[in-house]
Amino acid sequence: MPALALSPLPVDRPWGGHRIARRFGWDDSRPRGEWWLASCRDDARTPLRLRAGGAPADLAAWLAGPGRGLGLPAPADFPLLVKFLDSEQLLSLQVHPDDAVAARQGLPRGKTEAWVVLEAEPGAGVYLGTAEGVAAATLLDRVAAGAGDDEVRSLLRRIEVGPGDVLLVRAGTVHAIGPGLAIFEVQQNSDTTWRIHDWGRGRPVHLAQARQAARDLAPPVVLRAAARGAAAAGAGAGAWRSLLATDAFTLRAARVSGRQALGVPRRYALLTVLEGHGRLSQEGRPEGRLELAPGDTVFVHEPAVLEGEALSVLVVDPP
């Protein structure tokens, strides 16, 4: 098979909801903040969905075994983490270090990430960066001085979002995801979060580390759904569309009706199905087909062919 089918790993968060579980028909017995779709972290290894007898149990174990013979990265070097986020409440205001700051803080890597909005209640939004004319240092000074929720909000840049919007969150950008959102997230493989303000929930904050990590960056990159739709129409049906290209990952999308070639220019890729049903196979080997349904994520390590009708997919390529 040119790909491994992965099983989502639920992660509890105090702000979690039910949107993702209901959207994809997963366990809805309790609210979940995150569903980790592809992870090689020791504390959260994504299980393999389809296993033969004696096969590795998870993606990390497969990379440490068969994957090494294919020239793929060892689990400790795997650079990506892909997940769904489900926010019923406002997330903490936080910041992640870039690679240089992470090294000084004794961490293996920084954390740049990107969001694709899947669902949004009317008026839902995110805080991304500081308000115009406000420096990150000023925000941190006011938080350290005991600023309340309303003052903190006034110091931030709020962006209203809708389904299909794509946002780049550069390392060093202060941010908080608002309530009423379901989001696909790709990030560098790091679970380091320096919390700045928690809106009264009482969890610890990390102002010293956040002060080292926070940066005054250019206004955030936001690709609106309407612009994506126009670009897709201009590119023609079935064409791959580049959404974001960073030093940490690239993100592309396609809506497949019929057959579509899936290349892996960087040796492997992570594919997530958002809508529609279809299958993935190798050219000339239809007996090895992998059926695809909404919510599925697969680790693709060979060029493949997608087939389906109205099959909407996101693909993350490594650095």
LOMAR-806126 format. One record per residue (C-alpha): residue number from 1; residue in three letters; x, y, z. Coordinates in Angstrom, 2 decimals, always signed. Layout:
% LOMAR-806126
+------+------+---------+---------+---------+
: segu : vovo :       X :       Y :       Z :
+------+------+---------+---------+---------+
:  NUM :  ALA :       X :       Y :       Z :
...
+------+------+---------+---------+---------+
% end
This chain:
% LOMAR-806126
+------+------+---------+---------+---------+
: segu : vovo :       X :       Y :       Z :
+------+------+---------+---------+---------+
:    1 :  MET :   +0.00 :   +0.00 :   +0.00 :
:    2 :  PRO :   +1.22 :   +3.53 :   -0.74 :
:    3 :  ALA :   -0.34 :   +4.88 :   +2.48 :
:    4 :  LEU :   -1.11 :   +4.11 :   +6.12 :
:    5 :  ALA :   -4.61 :   +4.75 :   +7.48 :
:    6 :  LEU :   -4.47 :   +6.50 :  +10.87 :
:    7 :  SER :   -6.99 :   +6.60 :  +13.72 :
:    8 :  PRO :   -7.78 :   +9.95 :  +15.41 :
:    9 :  LEU :   -6.59 :  +10.29 :  +18.98 :
:   10 :  PRO :   -8.98 :  +12.33 :  +21.20 :
:   11 :  VAL :   -7.40 :  +14.84 :  +23.59 :
:   12 :  ASP :   -9.38 :  +16.49 :  +26.40 :
:   13 :  ARG :   -9.19 :  +20.26 :  +26.81 :
:   14 :  PRO :  -11.27 :  +22.44 :  +29.16 :
:   15 :  TRP :  -12.61 :  +24.44 :  +26.22 :
:   16 :  GLY :  -13.61 :  +21.44 :  +24.06 :
:   17 :  GLY :  -16.85 :  +20.88 :  +22.18 :
:   18 :  HIS :  -18.78 :  +18.36 :  +20.09 :
:   19 :  ARG :  -18.58 :  +19.80 :  +16.56 :
:   20 :  ILE :  -15.79 :  +17.60 :  +15.23 :
:   21 :  ALA :  -17.20 :  +14.37 :  +16.66 :
:   22 :  ARG :  -20.63 :  +15.11 :  +15.25 :
:   23 :  ARG :  -19.25 :  +16.19 :  +11.89 :
:   24 :  PHE :  -17.36 :  +12.93 :  +11.36 :
:   25 :  GLY :  -19.51 :  +10.48 :  +13.35 :
:   26 :  TRP :  -16.96 :   +9.88 :  +16.11 :
:   27 :  ASP :  -17.47 :   +9.27 :  +19.83 :
:   28 :  ASP :  -19.64 :  +12.15 :  +21.06 :
:   29 :  SER :  -20.02 :  +11.02 :  +24.67 :
:   30 :  ARG :  -17.97 :  +13.94 :  +26.02 :
:   31 :  PRO :  -16.61 :  +17.24 :  +24.74 :
:   32 :  ARG :  -13.18 :  +17.04 :  +23.13 :
:   33 :  GLY :  -10.89 :  +19.96 :  +22.47 :
:   34 :  GLU :   -8.56 :  +18.22 :  +20.03 :
:   35 :  TRP :   -8.35 :  +15.15 :  +17.83 :
:   36 :  TRP :   -4.74 :  +14.36 :  +16.95 :
:   37 :  LEU :   -4.68 :  +12.95 :  +13.42 :
:   38 :  ALA :   -0.96 :  +12.38 :  +12.86 :
:   39 :  SER :   +1.46 :  +12.41 :  +15.79 :
:   40 :  CYS :   +4.70 :  +10.64 :  +16.64 :
:   41 :  ARG :   +5.07 :  +12.20 :  +20.07 :
:   42 :  ASP :   +5.89 :   +9.78 :  +22.90 :
:   43 :  ASP :   +2.92 :  +11.10 :  +24.90 :
:   44 :  ALA :   +0.46 :  +10.77 :  +21.99 :
:   45 :  ARG :   +1.17 :   +8.23 :  +19.25 :
:   46 :  THR :   -1.42 :   +8.07 :  +16.49 :
:   47 :  PRO :   -2.67 :   +4.47 :  +16.11 :
:   48 :  LEU :   -2.83 :   +2.71 :  +12.75 :
:   49 :  ARG :   -6.42 :   +2.03 :  +11.68 :
:   50 :  LEU :   -5.67 :   -0.99 :   +9.49 :
:   51 :  ARG :   -3.21 :   -3.57 :  +10.82 :
:   52 :  ALA :   -2.22 :   -7.06 :   +9.79 :
:   53 :  GLY :   -1.06 :   -9.53 :  +12.41 :
:   54 :  GLY :   +2.20 :   -8.43 :  +14.01 :
:   55 :  ALA :   +2.18 :   -5.04 :  +12.30 :
:   56 :  PRO :   +3.25 :   -1.93 :  +14.24 :
:   57 :  ALA :   +0.52 :   -0.43 :  +16.43 :
:   58 :  ASP :   +1.07 :   +3.23 :  +15.61 :
:   59 :  LEU :   +2.71 :   +5.65 :  +13.18 :
:   60 :  ALA :   +5.80 :   +6.12 :  +15.37 :
:   61 :  ALA :   +6.41 :   +2.37 :  +15.61 :
:   62 :  TRP :   +5.97 :   +2.00 :  +11.84 :
:   63 :  LEU :   +8.47 :   +4.79 :  +11.16 :
:   64 :  ALA :  +10.93 :   +3.19 :  +13.59 :
:   65 :  GLY :  +10.56 :   -0.14 :  +11.75 :
:   66 :  PRO :   +9.48 :   -0.47 :   +8.09 :
:   67 :  GLY :   +9.73 :   +3.26 :   +7.55 :
:   68 :  ARG :  +13.48 :   +3.31 :   +8.18 :
:   69 :  GLY :  +14.01 :   +0.97 :   +5.25 :
:   70 :  LEU :  +12.15 :   +3.45 :   +3.04 :
:   71 :  GLY :  +14.37 :   +6.35 :   +4.09 :
:   72 :  LEU :  +11.66 :   +8.05 :   +6.16 :
:   73 :  PRO :  +12.40 :  +10.08 :   +9.33 :
:   74 :  ALA :  +12.74 :   +8.43 :  +12.71 :
:   75 :  PRO :   +9.86 :   +9.22 :  +15.11 :
:   76 :  ALA :  +11.98 :  +11.71 :  +17.09 :
:   77 :  ASP :  +12.71 :  +13.60 :  +13.86 :
:   78 :  PHE :   +9.16 :  +13.64 :  +12.52 :
:   79 :  PRO :   +8.53 :  +17.37 :  +11.97 :
:   80 :  LEU :   +4.72 :  +17.63 :  +11.85 :
:   81 :  LEU :   +1.64 :  +17.39 :  +14.04 :
:   82 :  VAL :   -1.81 :  +17.48 :  +12.43 :
:   83 :  LYS :   -5.04 :  +17.79 :  +14.39 :
:   84 :  PHE :   -8.63 :  +19.01 :  +14.53 :
:   85 :  LEU :   -9.52 :  +21.70 :  +17.11 :
:   86 :  ASP :  -13.03 :  +22.07 :  +18.57 :
:   87 :  SER :  -13.55 :  +25.23 :  +20.62 :
:   88 :  GLU :  -16.68 :  +25.65 :  +22.69 :
:   89 :  GLN :  -14.97 :  +28.34 :  +24.77 :
:   90 :  LEU :  -12.25 :  +30.92 :  +24.18 :
:   91 :  LEU :   -8.80 :  +29.34 :  +24.32 :
:   92 :  SER :   -6.04 :  +30.84 :  +26.42 :
:   93 :  LEU :   -4.02 :  +33.73 :  +25.01 :
:   94 :  GLN :   -0.69 :  +32.12 :  +24.16 :
:   95 :  VAL :   +2.46 :  +32.27 :  +22.09 :
:   96 :  HIS :   +4.89 :  +29.68 :  +20.70 :
:   97 :  PRO :   +8.64 :  +30.17 :  +20.24 :
:   98 :  ASP :  +10.36 :  +30.07 :  +16.86 :
:   99 :  ASP :  +13.18 :  +27.60 :  +16.25 :
:  100 :  ALA :  +15.92 :  +29.94 :  +17.52 :
:  101 :  VAL :  +14.11 :  +30.81 :  +20.75 :
:  102 :  ALA :  +13.12 :  +27.17 :  +21.26 :
:  103 :  ALA :  +16.79 :  +26.16 :  +21.08 :
:  104 :  ARG :  +17.66 :  +28.73 :  +23.74 :
:  105 :  GLN :  +14.81 :  +27.44 :  +25.88 :
:  106 :  GLY :  +16.06 :  +23.85 :  +25.62 :
:  107 :  LEU :  +13.34 :  +22.70 :  +23.22 :
:  108 :  PRO :  +13.84 :  +20.63 :  +20.05 :
:  109 :  ARG :  +11.96 :  +22.98 :  +17.72 :
:  110 :  GLY :   +9.64 :  +25.96 :  +17.55 :
:  111 :  LYS :   +6.01 :  +26.02 :  +16.53 :
:  112 :  THR :   +4.62 :  +27.73 :  +13.47 :
:  113 :  GLU :   +1.08 :  +26.58 :  +12.67 :
:  114 :  ALA :   -1.79 :  +27.14 :  +10.26 :
:  115 :  TRP :   -5.56 :  +26.90 :  +10.63 :
:  116 :  VAL :   -8.24 :  +25.95 :   +8.12 :
:  117 :  VAL :  -11.70 :  +26.86 :   +9.44 :
:  118 :  LEU :  -14.20 :  +24.01 :   +8.95 :
:  119 :  GLU :  -17.19 :  +25.39 :  +10.88 :
:  120 :  ALA :  -17.88 :  +28.77 :  +12.47 :
:  121 :  GLU :  -20.85 :  +30.12 :  +14.37 :
:  122 :  PRO :  -22.02 :  +33.54 :  +13.14 :
:  123 :  GLY :  -19.60 :  +36.21 :  +14.36 :
:  124 :  ALA :  -16.96 :  +33.70 :  +15.50 :
:  125 :  GLY :  -13.37 :  +34.88 :  +15.38 :
:  126 :  VAL :   -9.80 :  +34.54 :  +16.55 :
:  127 :  TYR :   -7.30 :  +36.84 :  +18.19 :
:  128 :  LEU :   -4.15 :  +36.90 :  +16.06 :
:  129 :  GLY :   -1.41 :  +39.37 :  +16.95 :
:  130 :  THR :   -1.75 :  +42.64 :  +18.82 :
:  131 :  ALA :   -3.98 :  +45.57 :  +17.92 :
:  132 :  GLU :   -2.59 :  +48.23 :  +15.61 :
:  133 :  GLY :   +0.02 :  +50.33 :  +17.43 :
:  134 :  VAL :   +0.32 :  +47.89 :  +20.36 :
:  135 :  ALA :   +3.66 :  +46.14 :  +20.91 :
:  136 :  ALA :   +3.81 :  +42.61 :  +22.24 :
:  137 :  ALA :   +5.93 :  +43.89 :  +25.15 :
:  138 :  THR :   +3.16 :  +46.35 :  +26.06 :
:  139 :  LEU :   +0.59 :  +43.54 :  +26.10 :
:  140 :  LEU :   +2.80 :  +41.45 :  +28.38 :
:  141 :  ASP :   +3.45 :  +44.41 :  +30.66 :
:  142 :  ARG :   -0.27 :  +45.02 :  +31.08 :
:  143 :  VAL :   -0.97 :  +41.34 :  +31.76 :
:  144 :  ALA :   +1.82 :  +41.28 :  +34.35 :
:  145 :  ALA :   +0.25 :  +44.35 :  +35.96 :
:  146 :  GLY :   -3.06 :  +42.51 :  +36.37 :
:  147 :  ALA :   -5.06 :  +43.64 :  +33.33 :
:  148 :  GLY :   -8.58 :  +42.22 :  +33.20 :
:  149 :  ASP :  -10.20 :  +40.33 :  +30.35 :
:  150 :  ASP :  -11.68 :  +43.39 :  +28.65 :
:  151 :  GLU :   -8.38 :  +45.29 :  +28.65 :
:  152 :  VAL :   -6.51 :  +42.28 :  +27.30 :
:  153 :  ARG :   -9.04 :  +41.95 :  +24.47 :
:  154 :  SER :   -8.60 :  +45.62 :  +23.61 :
:  155 :  LEU :   -4.87 :  +45.07 :  +23.07 :
:  156 :  LEU :   -5.38 :  +42.25 :  +20.54 :
:  157 :  ARG :   -6.23 :  +42.05 :  +16.84 :
:  158 :  ARG :   -9.53 :  +40.23 :  +16.38 :
:  159 :  ILE :  -10.33 :  +38.61 :  +13.04 :
:  160 :  GLU :  -13.81 :  +37.30 :  +12.24 :
:  161 :  VAL :  -13.60 :  +34.02 :  +10.32 :
:  162 :  GLY :  -15.84 :  +31.70 :   +8.35 :
:  163 :  PRO :  -15.72 :  +28.19 :   +6.86 :
:  164 :  GLY :  -12.92 :  +27.80 :   +4.35 :
:  165 :  ASP :  -10.73 :  +30.61 :   +5.67 :
:  166 :  VAL :   -7.02 :  +29.77 :   +6.03 :
:  167 :  LEU :   -4.79 :  +31.55 :   +8.55 :
:  168 :  LEU :   -1.04 :  +31.36 :   +9.07 :
:  169 :  VAL :   +0.10 :  +31.66 :  +12.70 :
:  170 :  ARG :   +3.81 :  +32.41 :  +12.64 :
:  171 :  ALA :   +5.85 :  +31.41 :  +15.66 :
:  172 :  GLY :   +6.09 :  +34.42 :  +17.95 :
:  173 :  THR :   +2.51 :  +35.61 :  +17.26 :
:  174 :  VAL :   +0.27 :  +35.99 :  +20.31 :
:  175 :  HIS :   -3.06 :  +34.32 :  +19.59 :
:  176 :  ALA :   -6.24 :  +32.80 :  +20.94 :
:  177 :  ILE :   -8.96 :  +30.84 :  +19.14 :
:  178 :  GLY :  -12.46 :  +32.02 :  +19.95 :
:  179 :  PRO :  -15.54 :  +29.92 :  +20.74 :
:  180 :  GLY :  -17.82 :  +28.38 :  +18.15 :
:  181 :  LEU :  -15.13 :  +27.05 :  +15.81 :
:  182 :  ALA :  -14.03 :  +23.74 :  +14.31 :
:  183 :  ILE :  -10.55 :  +23.96 :  +12.79 :
:  184 :  PHE :   -8.02 :  +21.80 :  +10.97 :
:  185 :  GLU :   -4.54 :  +22.63 :  +12.26 :
:  186 :  VAL :   -1.09 :  +21.75 :  +10.98 :
:  187 :  GLN :   +1.92 :  +22.70 :  +13.06 :
:  188 :  GLN :   +5.52 :  +21.91 :  +13.74 :
:  189 :  ASN :   +5.88 :  +18.90 :  +15.98 :
:  190 :  SER :   +5.86 :  +20.71 :  +19.31 :
:  191 :  ASP :   +3.36 :  +20.82 :  +22.16 :
:  192 :  THR :   +5.04 :  +23.85 :  +23.76 :
:  193 :  THR :   +2.56 :  +26.58 :  +24.63 :
:  194 :  TRP :   +3.51 :  +29.65 :  +26.67 :
:  195 :  ARG :   +0.24 :  +30.79 :  +28.22 :
:  196 :  ILE :   -0.15 :  +34.55 :  +28.68 :
:  197 :  HIS :   -3.74 :  +34.96 :  +29.93 :
:  198 :  ASP :   -6.39 :  +32.32 :  +30.68 :
:  199 :  TRP :   -9.60 :  +34.38 :  +31.01 :
:  200 :  GLY :  -10.14 :  +33.45 :  +34.66 :
:  201 :  ARG :   -9.69 :  +29.67 :  +34.37 :
:  202 :  GLY :   -6.80 :  +29.79 :  +36.85 :
:  203 :  ARG :   -4.26 :  +27.68 :  +34.97 :
:  204 :  PRO :   -0.58 :  +28.69 :  +35.27 :
:  205 :  VAL :   +0.81 :  +31.34 :  +32.93 :
:  206 :  HIS :   +4.34 :  +31.57 :  +31.56 :
:  207 :  LEU :   +5.07 :  +35.27 :  +31.20 :
:  208 :  ALA :   +8.87 :  +35.00 :  +31.34 :
:  209 :  GLN :   +8.99 :  +32.42 :  +28.55 :
:  210 :  ALA :   +6.31 :  +34.27 :  +26.58 :
:  211 :  ARG :   +8.33 :  +37.48 :  +26.75 :
:  212 :  GLN :  +11.28 :  +35.64 :  +25.16 :
:  213 :  ALA :   +9.06 :  +34.18 :  +22.42 :
:  214 :  ALA :   +6.65 :  +37.00 :  +21.49 :
:  215 :  ARG :   +7.47 :  +39.04 :  +18.38 :
:  216 :  ASP :   +6.08 :  +42.13 :  +16.68 :
:  217 :  LEU :   +5.38 :  +40.66 :  +13.26 :
:  218 :  ALA :   +3.67 :  +41.83 :  +10.08 :
:  219 :  PRO :   -0.14 :  +41.59 :   +9.98 :
:  220 :  PRO :   -1.30 :  +37.97 :   +9.85 :
:  221 :  VAL :   -1.76 :  +36.08 :   +6.60 :
:  222 :  VAL :   -5.45 :  +35.30 :   +6.02 :
:  223 :  LEU :   -6.67 :  +33.58 :   +2.85 :
:  224 :  ARG :  -10.42 :  +34.04 :   +2.64 :
:  225 :  ALA :  -12.71 :  +31.30 :   +1.37 :
:  226 :  ALA :  -14.08 :  +33.56 :   -1.38 :
:  227 :  ALA :  -10.57 :  +34.12 :   -2.73 :
:  228 :  ARG :   -9.90 :  +30.40 :   -2.59 :
:  229 :  GLY :  -13.07 :  +29.71 :   -4.55 :
:  230 :  ALA :  -12.11 :  +32.17 :   -7.26 :
:  231 :  ALA :   -8.63 :  +30.68 :   -7.51 :
:  232 :  ALA :  -10.08 :  +27.18 :   -7.75 :
:  233 :  ALA :  -12.44 :  +28.23 :  -10.54 :
:  234 :  GLY :   -9.56 :  +29.76 :  -12.44 :
:  235 :  ALA :   -7.37 :  +26.71 :  -12.00 :
:  236 :  GLY :   -9.98 :  +24.28 :  -13.28 :
:  237 :  ALA :  -11.68 :  +21.29 :  -11.71 :
:  238 :  GLY :   -9.47 :  +18.86 :   -9.82 :
:  239 :  ALA :   -6.31 :  +20.97 :   -9.82 :
:  240 :  TRP :   -4.15 :  +21.07 :   -6.72 :
:  241 :  ARG :   -4.26 :  +24.50 :   -5.09 :
:  242 :  SER :   -1.39 :  +25.75 :   -2.95 :
:  243 :  LEU :   -2.78 :  +27.34 :   +0.21 :
:  244 :  LEU :   +0.36 :  +28.11 :   +2.23 :
:  245 :  ALA :   +4.09 :  +27.58 :   +1.82 :
:  246 :  THR :   +6.36 :  +28.05 :   +4.85 :
:  247 :  ASP :   +9.76 :  +26.82 :   +5.99 :
:  248 :  ALA :   +7.94 :  +24.42 :   +8.32 :
:  249 :  PHE :   +5.37 :  +22.85 :   +5.95 :
:  250 :  THR :   +3.29 :  +23.45 :   +2.85 :
:  251 :  LEU :   -0.47 :  +23.05 :   +2.61 :
:  252 :  ARG :   -2.41 :  +22.21 :   -0.56 :
:  253 :  ALA :   -5.99 :  +21.27 :   -1.34 :
:  254 :  ALA :   -8.05 :  +19.65 :   -4.07 :
:  255 :  ARG :  -11.65 :  +18.75 :   -4.79 :
:  256 :  VAL :  -11.54 :  +15.50 :   -6.71 :
:  257 :  SER :  -14.25 :  +14.42 :   -9.14 :
:  258 :  GLY :  -12.92 :  +11.48 :  -11.08 :
:  259 :  ARG :   -9.21 :  +10.67 :  -10.83 :
:  260 :  GLN :   -6.43 :  +12.86 :   -9.47 :
:  261 :  ALA :   -2.71 :  +12.09 :   -9.18 :
:  262 :  LEU :   -1.21 :  +12.63 :   -5.74 :
:  263 :  GLY :   +2.51 :  +13.25 :   -5.80 :
:  264 :  VAL :   +4.78 :  +13.19 :   -2.74 :
:  265 :  PRO :   +7.59 :  +15.58 :   -3.77 :
:  266 :  ARG :   +9.09 :  +15.58 :   -0.27 :
:  267 :  ARG :   +9.08 :  +11.79 :   +0.23 :
:  268 :  TYR :   +5.83 :  +11.63 :   +2.19 :
:  269 :  ALA :   +2.69 :  +13.63 :   +2.87 :
:  270 :  LEU :   -0.31 :  +13.70 :   +5.20 :
:  271 :  LEU :   -3.74 :  +13.66 :   +3.56 :
:  272 :  THR :   -6.97 :  +14.48 :   +5.42 :
:  273 :  VAL :  -10.44 :  +14.06 :   +3.93 :
:  274 :  LEU :  -12.88 :  +16.87 :   +4.74 :
:  275 :  GLU :  -15.83 :  +15.88 :   +2.56 :
:  276 :  GLY :  -16.90 :  +13.14 :   +0.18 :
:  277 :  HIS :  -15.95 :   +9.51 :   -0.27 :
:  278 :  GLY :  -13.36 :   +7.90 :   -2.49 :
:  279 :  ARG :  -10.29 :   +5.75 :   -2.56 :
:  280 :  LEU :   -6.53 :   +5.91 :   -2.82 :
:  281 :  SER :   -4.40 :   +3.44 :   -4.76 :
:  282 :  GLN :   -1.16 :   +3.06 :   -6.70 :
:  283 :  GLU :   -1.23 :   +3.43 :  -10.47 :
:  284 :  GLY :   -1.58 :   -0.02 :  -12.02 :
:  285 :  ARG :   -2.34 :   -1.72 :   -8.67 :
:  286 :  PRO :   -6.09 :   -1.28 :   -8.07 :
:  287 :  GLU :   -6.12 :   -4.31 :   -5.75 :
:  288 :  GLY :   -4.41 :   -2.22 :   -3.05 :
:  289 :  ARG :   -7.12 :   +0.41 :   -2.74 :
:  290 :  LEU :   -7.67 :   +2.28 :   +0.51 :
:  291 :  GLU :  -11.22 :   +3.53 :   +1.01 :
:  292 :  LEU :  -11.54 :   +7.15 :   +2.15 :
:  293 :  ALA :  -14.33 :   +8.83 :   +4.15 :
:  294 :  PRO :  -14.76 :  +12.25 :   +5.82 :
:  295 :  GLY :  -12.36 :  +12.67 :   +8.74 :
:  296 :  ASP :   -9.84 :  +10.10 :   +7.50 :
:  297 :  THR :   -6.13 :  +10.94 :   +7.64 :
:  298 :  VAL :   -3.52 :   +8.86 :   +5.84 :
:  299 :  PHE :   +0.27 :   +8.92 :   +5.77 :
:  300 :  VAL :   +1.18 :   +8.70 :   +2.08 :
:  301 :  HIS :   +4.72 :   +7.47 :   +1.32 :
:  302 :  GLU :   +4.46 :   +6.65 :   -2.41 :
:  303 :  PRO :   +2.90 :   +8.48 :   -5.36 :
:  304 :  ALA :   -0.75 :   +7.52 :   -5.55 :
:  305 :  VAL :   -4.03 :   +8.12 :   -7.34 :
:  306 :  LEU :   -7.16 :   +9.55 :   -5.75 :
:  307 :  GLU :  -10.59 :   +8.64 :   -7.06 :
:  308 :  GLY :  -13.91 :  +10.01 :   -5.89 :
:  309 :  GLU :  -16.80 :  +12.38 :   -6.41 :
:  310 :  ALA :  -16.74 :  +15.75 :   -4.63 :
:  311 :  LEU :  -13.84 :  +14.42 :   -2.54 :
:  312 :  SER :  -12.41 :  +17.42 :   -0.68 :
:  313 :  VAL :   -8.94 :  +16.86 :   +0.74 :
:  314 :  LEU :   -6.10 :  +18.75 :   +2.40 :
:  315 :  VAL :   -2.50 :  +17.61 :   +1.99 :
:  316 :  VAL :   +0.39 :  +18.67 :   +4.21 :
:  317 :  ASP :   +3.91 :  +18.31 :   +2.83 :
:  318 :  PRO :   +6.90 :  +18.33 :   +5.21 :
:  319 :  PRO :   +9.73 :  +20.87 :   +5.08 :
+------+------+---------+---------+---------+
% end
